[in-house]
């Protein structure tokens, strides 16, 4: 790298082209490159199609770290990622290779380089939770918190409504359990300088790619992949199985969604996830922002290496 403690970090929303750009950069680098995945779902084994995991050919083309490291029934917090990624980066440096962090889980990247603090709660989300509190009752909200963040749910009295709503609001706003932030208050790679590359296609194009990618995932066997996971004993309650695409597919298999309803819901949920990702990446205003990959983009990225 241009600095011996700099780390190239390629981020962006889902379907923005991060994997392709990272492989192009590795191909044109004058030194060996190893990729550290910063994706909160590609860590899971058996979840390949629905997480847009790099193909076996791509994984063989460039060494990858933190992919296929856990079964879907195990939890993986941002703090643990920071520790694992920091260790992988140091190993890559020790081999004389270049580590490149690639992924769309912004909070994982933040935990690695800055540590985490829970964001200020969105007032609109609180309004929605208060409405649900009135119509569904407190027990329903606390039950949801137990499902998505059992650590936070167990950390206070079940009757502590303020903390329950705060933790649930954080999850709904960020997609990350509130307990992850509490466990990741300090950066573990503070002496390394991230050189951010942010892929940010125009929204209309990104949403078109997302809609098409969902169709391609289904054509490539997403339903069969879900069936195999269910056949191996994994359930909708497992952390990995609550991923967009898998959750809706299980609802379809359970007869709760028609096929076309499932397709549209996966597309809608993925677009919403991409919007949350894009919102987070706006904080990286000083990074190199690109609308797409390709030779011109690779040339600009190479100047950071």
Secondary structure, DSSP 4 states (H G I P E B T S, - for coil): --STTEEEEEEESTTSSHHHHHHHHHHH-SS-EEEEE--SSTTBTT--TTTTPPPHHHHHHS-EESSS-B-TTS---HHHHHHHHHHHHHHHHHTTPEEEEEES-HHHHHHHHT---PPPPPHHHHHHHHHHHHHH-HHHHHHHHHHH-HHHHHTS-TT-HHHHHHHHHHHHHHSS-HHHHHT--S-S-TTSEEEEEEE---HHHHHHHHHHHHHHHHHTTHHHHHHHHHHTT--TTSTGGGSTTHHHHHHHHTTSS-HHHHHHHHHHHHHHHHHHHHHHHTT-TTSEEES--SHHHHHHHHTT-
